[in-house]
Amino acid sequence: MDIDTTGFELGMPTREEMLEHQSHMLCNENDQLRRELAKAKHNIEKLVEINQGLQEQIAVEFRRANGAYVEYVHLMNMARCRYGIDLTRDGYELDPQMQLKNMEAQDREG
């Protein structure tokens, strides 16, 4: 069935006009995607900088914790060698530095 469209030609876009409109819509969508991509790249750069800073902080804290552990082991070994006490068995809940001070005070007295 063929519908007679006579008289409705005004306001109906031609094929070229529809293609031009579609082309404009695609260009606008492309521009919007480019802006979103640039924003995403900027956000990624910020996240990389933040991550790098956090990794540096982790490294500093790891070195600090390592140094504290080395000092702790040194005190444990010194207590074991000088005073013949094993802090892992005797008075484990006490602070090793406090126990050493107590042992030195006892040695001075007796």
LUMLOZA-747932 format. One record per residue (C-alpha): z, x, y. Coordinates in steps of 0.5 Angstrom, whole numbers. Example, Ala and Ser with C-alpha at 12.3 -4.5 7.8 and 13.67 -1.06 7.14 Angstrom:
BEGIN
     z     x     y
    16    25    -9
    14    27    -2
***
This chain:
BEGIN
     z     x     y
     0     0     0
    -2     3     7
     2     1    13
    -1     0    19
     2     5    24
    -2     3    30
     2     3    36
     7     7    34
     4    14    36
     8    15    42
    14    19    40
    12    21    33
    12    28    33
     5    32    31
     6    37    25
     5    42    30
    11    40    34
    15    39    28
    14    46    25
    15    49    32
    22    45    32
    24    47    25
    22    54    28
    27    54    34
    32    51    29
    31    57    24
    32    62    30
    38    59    33
    41    59    26
    39    66    25
    42    68    32
    49    65    30
    49    68    23
    48    75    27
    53    74    32
    58    72    26
    56    78    22
    57    82    28
    64    79    29
    65    80    21
    63    88    22
    68    88    28
    74    85    24
    72    90    18
    73    96    22
    79    94    25
    82    92    18
    79    99    16
    83   102    22
    90    99    20
    89   101    12
    88   108    14
    94   108    19
    98   104    13
    96   110     8
    98   115    13
   105   112    13
   105   111     6
   104   119     5
   109   120    10
   115   116     7
   113   119     0
   114   126     2
   120   124     5
   123   121    -1
   120   127    -5
   124   131    -1
   130   127    -1
   130   127    -9
   129   135    -9
   135   135    -5
   139   130   -10
   137   134   -16
   139   141   -12
   146   138   -11
   146   136   -18
   144   143   -21
   149   146   -16
   155   142   -18
   153   143   -26
   152   150   -25
   158   152   -20
   163   147   -23
   161   145   -30
   161   138   -28
   155   133   -30
   154   128   -25
   150   124   -29
   156   123   -34
   162   124   -30
   163   119   -24
   155   117   -23
   157   112   -18
   160   117   -13
   156   120    -8
   154   127   -11
   155   130    -4
   162   127    -4
   164   129   -11
   162   136    -9
   166   136    -3
   172   133    -7
   171   139   -12
   171   144    -7
   177   141    -4
   181   141   -11
   178   149   -12
   181   151    -5
   188   148    -7
   189   150   -14
***
